[in-house]
Amino acid sequence: MKLTSYGAAEEVTGSCHLIETSNHKVLFDCGLIQGRRKDELRNHDPFPFNPAELDAVVLSHAHIDHCGRLPMLIDQGFTGKIHCHDATADLVQILLKDSANLNARDVEYRNRKRKRAGKPLLTPLYNQEDVENTLDKLAPMQYLTSVKVAPGVSIKLYDAGHILGSAMVEITLVEDDETRTVVFSGDLGHRGSPILRDFSCLQKADLVLMESTYGNRLHRDWSETVKEVQEIASALSSTRGNILIPAFSVGRSQMILYTMARYFKEWDLERWKIFLDSPMAIRACEVYLKHTALYDEQAAAFYKKNGPLLSMPNLTFSQTADQSRAINAMQTGAIVIAGSGMCTGGRIIHHLKHNLWRADAHVIIAGYQAHGTLGRKLVDGKKTVKIWGEKIVVRATIHTVGGLSAHADQQGMMDWYASFEDTPPVLLVHGEVKAMQVLADRLTSELGARARAAQPGKSTDLLALDKFGR
């Protein structure tokens, strides 16, 4: 029995972890590698294992860095089932189809340049037919239900509180007279976040495979975040102009809409025309509205009293390009929620181009902005930015809101691990090396854990865990 991390080992994205017994193999996640161009080119590499030998895949959640290479896995020979929560199956359909479209457009753009330069043309990672073949293999399941995925191998999913349907995976392996239980955290959610329940806590494991995205950071408390947004809303209560909110399509957009619906009267939102201008976010909203049983206590009470969480009388879903362009004709009175979250593409770019130069416009940045992105330049206070080669003066007021991360912070991860009995050894994944090391040191010094970062391609012997870390 062994566990090998082939992705998200000493890096954040590309989740891919292989569990093996003598005769069976199960894969945790199969995600896209994201980041720098040279990193993304690794998505074209063959898998370092034979997909045809896999019995099953278990998917923790629908984010593309966890599911984005599934069509390639099938193209290279995988014929089994992809086990995931029912809500994850619904969201995967949306994200994989969008991923195929984005990749096709990116390859088409790059190939125009490569053709002129006499370079070999690129091939898309996969197409819509590949996505449909992938969706046919989804095997939806519920939390707390045990499913046998191969002889001697069973899984159970628990709520991870990250996005709708996100799960931590408990896998139990039985071979000869040996039994081992491995718990994969998936992406742990930020406790107290709107709509979703807090992550579940488990007690038993022989090995914990644990994410570490924010292993060296603490988030602001949710109550403080709501207070911060309240202050911004009060400041804007008498303003004119438009308000732009860049947001990720799955998770963040729904969180923002629900929070606005909850505080609709307190924040004087009836005076605005509110637009969700993202076809993918609109489709994701339908999934969030479908799975009411997954709501936390507060969201469930809101739903019982008011109906659908994401409804407001002045909310418009902008599906088409013409509907999106019509918003740009508005010089005042619009709140526009649009992708992408870091202002790297999507419809928000058009709205920024039409509003950034207006002194009465406002931009609310509601998430982390990576270095080099347009969103980061706005947060850093750049006086001018370039959009499609055009220089735009930034006269709009830029507001930044902290504490909206969908990931657990360092203390959340510490508390989750502390629930396990007998301090099982910990392999850290899904984090930058610095974050992993900080978290490993704290797990060791405060909780007595044997913790280390998983190394790419290096296996951990599940029958020799007494030697782990030695």
C-alpha positions in Angstrom: 0.0 0.0 0.0 1.4 3.4 -0.9 0.4 7.0 -1.7 2.1 9.2 -4.3 1.4 12.8 -5.1 1.9 13.6 -8.8 0.4 17.1 -8.6 -0.1 19.9 -6.0 3.1 18.6 -4.4 5.2 21.7 -3.3 2.8 23.8 -5.4 -0.8 24.9 -5.2 -2.5 23.6 -8.3 -2.7 20.4 -10.4 -4.2 18.2 -7.6 -3.3 14.5 -8.4 -2.7 11.8 -5.8 -2.5 8.1 -6.4 -3.4 5.4 -3.8 -2.2 1.9 -4.6 -2.6 -1.6 -3.2 -1.0 -4.7 -4.7 -3.8 -5.0 -7.2 -5.8 -1.8 -7.3 -5.3 1.9 -7.9 -7.5 4.9 -7.0 -6.7 8.5 -7.9 -7.7 11.5 -5.8 -8.4 14.4 -8.2 -7.0 15.2 -11.6 -6.6 18.9 -11.9 -5.1 21.5 -14.2 -1.8 23.0 -13.4 -2.3 26.8 -13.3 0.1 29.8 -13.1 3.0 30.7 -15.3 3.0 29.8 -18.9 5.8 27.3 -18.5 3.9 25.6 -15.7 0.7 25.4 -17.7 2.6 23.7 -20.6 3.1 20.7 -18.2 -0.6 20.0 -18.7 0.3 18.5 -22.1 2.7 16.0 -20.5 1.6 12.3 -20.3 0.5 11.1 -16.9 3.4 9.5 -14.9 1.2 6.5 -14.4 -1.0 4.4 -16.7 -4.6 5.7 -16.6 -5.9 2.4 -18.0 -4.8 0.7 -14.7 -6.9 3.0 -12.5 -9.9 1.4 -10.9 -11.6 4.7 -10.0 -11.1 8.4 -9.5 -12.4 10.3 -6.4 -13.0 14.0 -7.0 -12.9 16.3 -4.0 -14.7 19.3 -5.7 -15.3 21.0 -9.0 -12.6 23.7 -9.1 -10.6 23.3 -12.3 -7.3 22.8 -10.5 -8.9 19.6 -9.1 -10.9 18.3 -12.1 -9.5 20.0 -15.2 -7.4 17.1 -16.6 -10.1 14.5 -16.3 -10.9 14.5 -20.0 -7.2 13.8 -20.8 -7.2 10.9 -18.3 -10.0 9.3 -20.2 -8.4 10.0 -23.6 -5.3 8.1 -22.3 -7.2 5.0 -21.3 -9.2 5.4 -18.0 -12.4 3.5 -18.2 -13.7 3.5 -14.6 -16.0 5.8 -12.6 -15.4 9.3 -11.2 -16.9 9.4 -7.8 -17.9 12.8 -6.4 -20.7 14.5 -4.5 -24.0 15.1 -6.4 -23.5 18.9 -6.3 -19.9 18.5 -7.6 -21.2 16.5 -10.5 -23.5 19.4 -11.5 -20.7 22.0 -11.2 -18.2 19.9 -13.0 -20.4 20.0 -16.1 -20.2 23.8 -16.1 -16.5 24.2 -15.4 -15.2 21.5 -17.8 -17.2 22.9 -20.7 -16.0 26.4 -19.9 -12.4 25.1 -19.6 -12.6 23.4 -23.1 -13.9 26.7 -24.6 -11.2 28.8 -23.0 -8.4 26.4 -24.0 -9.7 26.3 -27.6 -9.7 30.1 -27.8 -6.3 30.3 -26.2 -4.8 27.8 -28.6 -6.4 29.6 -31.6 -4.9 32.9 -30.5 -1.4 31.4 -29.9 -1.5 29.5 -33.2 -2.0 32.6 -35.2 1.3 33.9 -33.8 3.1 30.6 -34.1 2.0 30.2 -37.8 3.4 33.6 -38.7 6.6 32.7 -36.9 6.9 29.3 -38.6 6.5 27.4 -35.3 4.7 24.1 -34.8 1.0 24.6 -34.0 -0.5 23.7 -30.6 -3.3 21.3 -30.0 -6.1 22.0 -27.4 -5.9 19.8 -24.3 -9.4 18.6 -25.0 -12.7 19.5 -26.7 -16.4 19.4 -26.0 -16.7 15.7 -27.1 -14.0 14.8 -24.6 -15.9 16.6 -21.9 -19.1 14.7 -22.7 -17.2 11.4 -22.4 -16.0 12.6 -19.0 -19.4 13.5 -17.8 -20.7 10.1 -18.7 -18.3 8.6 -16.1 -19.4 10.7 -13.2 -20.9 8.7 -10.3 -22.6 11.1 -7.9 -22.9 10.2 -4.3 -23.9 11.9 -1.0 -21.9 12.7 2.1 -21.5 10.0 4.8 -22.3 7.2 2.4 -19.8 4.4 2.1 -19.1 3.3 -1.5 -16.9 0.4 -2.6 -14.8 1.6 -5.6 -12.6 -1.5 -6.0 -12.1 -4.9 -4.2 -10.9 -4.0 -0.7 -11.2 -0.2 -1.3 -14.1 1.9 0.0 -14.6 5.6 0.2 -16.8 8.0 2.3 -17.2 11.8 1.6 -17.5 14.5 4.3 -18.5 18.1 3.9 -15.4 20.3 3.4 -17.3 23.6 3.4 -15.2 25.1 0.5 -17.7 25.3 -2.3 -21.0 23.6 -2.9 -20.4 19.8 -2.9 -16.8 20.1 -1.8 -15.6 17.0 0.1 -12.9 15.5 2.2 -12.3 11.9 1.3 -11.9 9.0 3.7 -10.5 5.9 1.9 -10.2 2.6 3.6 -7.9 0.0 2.2 -8.0 -3.7 3.2 -5.4 -6.2 1.9 -4.5 -9.5 3.5 -4.6 -8.8 7.2 -3.8 -5.1 6.9 -6.2 -2.2 7.0 -5.2 1.4 6.5 -7.4 4.6 6.5 -6.2 7.7 4.6 -8.1 11.0 4.9 -7.6 13.6 2.1 -8.8 17.0 3.2 -9.5 18.3 -0.3 -9.8 22.1 0.1 -11.0 23.0 3.5 -13.5 25.9 3.7 -13.3 29.1 5.6 -15.4 28.6 8.8 -18.4 30.9 9.1 -18.6 31.6 5.3 -22.1 32.4 4.0 -24.4 29.6 2.6 -22.2 26.6 3.4 -21.8 24.6 6.5 -18.4 24.6 8.3 -16.1 21.7 7.4 -16.6 18.3 9.1 -14.1 17.0 11.7 -12.9 13.4 11.7 -11.3 11.4 14.4 -9.6 8.3 12.8 -6.9 8.1 10.2 -3.6 6.3 9.7 -2.4 9.1 7.4 -3.7 12.6 6.7 -3.2 14.2 3.3 -3.8 17.9 4.0 -4.0 21.1 2.0 -1.9 24.0 3.1 -2.9 26.9 0.8 -3.0 29.4 3.6 -0.7 27.5 5.9 1.2 30.7 6.8 -1.8 33.2 7.0 -4.7 34.1 9.2 -8.0 35.5 7.8 -10.1 38.3 9.1 -13.1 37.1 11.1 -16.4 37.0 9.0 -18.1 39.4 11.4 -15.4 41.9 10.8 -15.6 41.4 7.0 -19.4 42.1 7.1 -18.8 45.2 9.1 -16.2 46.4 6.6 -18.7 45.9 3.7 -21.3 47.7 5.7 -19.0 50.7 6.0 -18.4 50.7 2.3 -22.2 50.4 1.6 -22.9 53.3 4.0 -20.2 55.4 2.2 -21.8 54.7 -1.1 -25.4 55.2 -0.1 -25.6 58.7 -1.6 -23.1 58.2 -4.4 -23.7 58.3 -8.1 -21.8 56.4 -10.7 -21.5 52.6 -11.1 -20.1 50.0 -8.7 -18.1 47.1 -10.3 -17.3 43.9 -8.4 -14.9 41.4 -10.1 -15.8 37.9 -8.8 -15.0 34.3 -9.5 -18.0 32.5 -11.1 -18.3 29.6 -8.8 -18.5 30.3 -5.1 -17.6 33.9 -4.8 -20.4 35.3 -7.0 -23.0 33.3 -5.1 -21.6 34.4 -1.8 -21.8 38.0 -2.8 -25.4 37.8 -4.1 -26.6 36.0 -1.0 -24.9 38.5 1.3 -26.5 41.4 -0.7 -29.9 39.7 -0.4 -29.5 39.3 3.3 -28.6 43.0 3.8 -30.7 44.3 1.0 -32.6 46.9 3.1 -29.7 47.7 5.5 -27.4 48.5 2.7 -30.0 50.6 0.8 -29.6 48.3 -2.3 -33.1 48.9 -3.6 -31.9 52.2 -5.2 -29.5 50.3 -7.6 -29.9 48.1 -10.6 -27.9 45.0 -9.9 -26.4 42.8 -12.6 -24.8 39.4 -12.5 -22.9 39.5 -15.9 -21.4 36.1 -16.2 -23.0 33.2 -18.0 -21.0 30.6 -16.1 -21.8 32.3 -12.7 -25.5 32.3 -13.7 -25.4 28.5 -14.4 -23.6 28.0 -11.1 -26.3 29.9 -9.3 -28.8 27.4 -10.7 -26.8 24.6 -9.0 -26.6 26.6 -5.7 -30.4 27.1 -5.8 -31.0 23.4 -6.5 -29.0 21.9 -3.6 -30.9 23.6 -0.7 -30.1 20.6 1.7 -26.4 21.7 1.7 -27.1 25.2 3.2 -25.9 26.1 6.7 -28.4 26.9 9.4 -28.6 30.6 8.7 -29.0 30.2 4.9 -31.6 27.5 5.4 -33.6 29.9 7.7 -33.3 32.6 5.1 -34.5 30.3 2.4 -37.5 29.1 4.5 -38.5 32.7 5.1 -37.7 34.5 1.9 -37.4 31.9 -0.8 -34.4 31.5 -3.2 -31.1 32.8 -1.6 -29.9 34.7 -4.7 -33.1 36.7 -5.5 -33.5 40.4 -5.4 -36.3 42.4 -7.1 -33.8 44.6 -9.0 -31.4 41.8 -9.9 -30.8 41.0 -13.6 -29.0 38.0 -15.0 -27.1 39.1 -18.1 -26.7 36.1 -20.3 -25.9 37.5 -23.8 -23.1 39.7 -25.1 -25.7 42.3 -26.1 -27.2 42.4 -22.6 -23.6 42.9 -21.3 -22.9 45.7 -23.7 -26.2 47.4 -22.8 -24.9 47.8 -19.2 -22.0 49.9 -20.5 -24.5 52.5 -21.7 -25.4 53.1 -18.0 -23.3 56.0 -16.5 -24.9 55.7 -13.0 -26.9 53.5 -10.8 -25.5 50.0 -11.7 -23.9 47.4 -9.5 -22.2 44.9 -11.8 -20.8 41.6 -10.6 -18.8 40.0 -13.4 -15.9 37.6 -14.0 -13.0 37.2 -13.7 -12.1 37.6 -10.1 -8.6 38.9 -10.7 -9.6 41.0 -13.8 -7.6 38.9 -16.1 -10.4 38.4 -18.7 -14.1 38.0 -19.0 -16.8 40.7 -19.1 -15.5 42.7 -16.1 -12.7 44.0 -18.4 -15.3 45.7 -20.7 -16.9 47.3 -17.7 -13.6 48.5 -16.2 -12.7 50.0 -19.6 -15.9 52.0 -19.6 -15.8 53.0 -15.9 -12.3 53.3 -14.5 -11.7 56.7 -15.9 -15.0 58.0 -14.2 -14.4 59.9 -10.9 -17.8 58.8 -9.6 -17.2 55.1 -10.3 -16.2 52.5 -7.6 -14.5 49.1 -7.8 -14.9 46.7 -4.9 -12.1 44.1 -4.9 -13.4 41.1 -3.0 -10.6 38.6 -3.2 -6.9 37.9 -3.5 -5.2 39.5 -6.6 -2.1 37.8 -7.9 1.0 39.7 -8.9 0.9 41.0 -12.4 -2.9 41.0 -12.8 -5.0 44.0 -13.5 -6.8 43.5 -10.2 -3.5 43.7 -8.4 -2.5 46.9 -10.2 -5.8 48.5 -9.1 -5.2 47.4 -5.5 -1.7 48.8 -5.6 -3.0 52.2 -6.6 -1.8 52.4 -10.1 -2.8 55.8 -11.6 -3.0 54.3 -15.1 -3.5 50.8 -16.5 -3.6 49.3 -19.9 -6.7 47.4 -21.2 -6.2 45.8 -24.6 -3.3 48.1 -25.3 -5.2 51.3 -24.5 -4.0 53.5 -21.6 -6.8 54.1 -19.1 -6.6 56.7 -16.3 -7.8 55.4 -13.0 -10.1 57.9 -11.4 -12.5 55.5 -9.9 -12.3 54.7 -6.1 -10.9 51.3 -5.4 -12.1 49.5 -2.3 -10.5 46.3 -1.1 -12.4 43.8 1.2 -10.4 41.2 3.1 -11.6 38.0 4.7 -13.6 36.6 1.8 -11.4 33.6 1.1 -13.1 30.3 0.5 -10.1 28.5 2.0 -9.4 27.7 5.7 -6.6 29.7 7.2 -3.7 28.4 9.3 -5.8 28.2 12.5 -8.6 26.5 10.7 -6.3 23.8 9.4 -4.7 23.4 12.9 -8.2 23.0 14.5 -9.3 20.5 11.8 -6.2 18.3 12.3 -6.5 18.6 16.1 -9.7 16.6 16.0 -7.9 13.4 15.0 -7.0 11.0 17.7 -3.4 9.8 18.2 -1.8 12.5 16.0 -1.6 10.6 12.7 1.3 11.6 10.3 0.5 14.4 7.9 1.5 14.9 4.3 1.0 18.5 3.2 -0.1 19.3 -0.3 -1.7 22.2 -2.2 0.5 25.0 -1.0 3.7 27.0 -1.7 6.8 25.6 -0.1 7.0 28.4 2.4 3.4 28.0 3.5 3.9 24.2 3.9 6.9 24.7 6.0 5.3 27.2 8.4 2.3 25.0 8.8 4.4 21.8 9.3 6.5 23.6 12.0 3.4 24.7 13.9 1.7 21.2 13.6 4.9 19.7 15.0 5.6 22.1 17.8 2.0 22.6 19.1 0.3 19.4 18.3 3.1 16.9 18.2 2.4 15.8 14.7 4.9 14.3 12.3 4.3 16.6 9.4 6.1 17.2 6.1 5.5 18.3 2.6 4.7 15.7 -0.1 7.4 15.7 -2.7 6.5 15.2 -6.4 6.5 11.6 -7.4 7.8 10.4 -4.0 5.8 7.6 -2.5 4.8 7.1 1.2 4.6 3.4 2.3 1.3 3.0 4.2 2.5 -0.2 5.8 5.6 1.6 7.3 4.0 4.8 8.8 5.9 4.2 12.1 9.0 5.3 10.1 7.2 8.4 8.7 9.4 11.5 8.9 12.4 9.6 10.2 
